[in-house]
Amino acid sequence: MRDRMEISGEVIEHCKDIFKVRIEGGEQIVTAKLSGKMRQNKINLQVGDRVRVEVSPYDMSMGRITFRINSNREIS
């Protein structure tokens, strides 16, 4: 059983491996790192990209970016 929630948002700032993501539907900002698979596949993120972030319900201020959402395809 995983204690993780997946939420989507938009990258608003980045510095090396640390990203600030604004969560959709609110003004909350999450500090996030890239997940291992995204780092392994060399997926680059830029400011303005929509992403899916995995956060713990116990600490909603830190997370892990697990997926970059293309404008062509949406979350199903």
Buried (B, 14 or more C-beta within 10 A) or exposed (E): EEEEEEBBBBBEEBEEEEBBBBBEEEEBBBEBBBBEEBEEEEBEBEEEBBBBBBBBEEEEEEBBBBBBBEEEEEEE
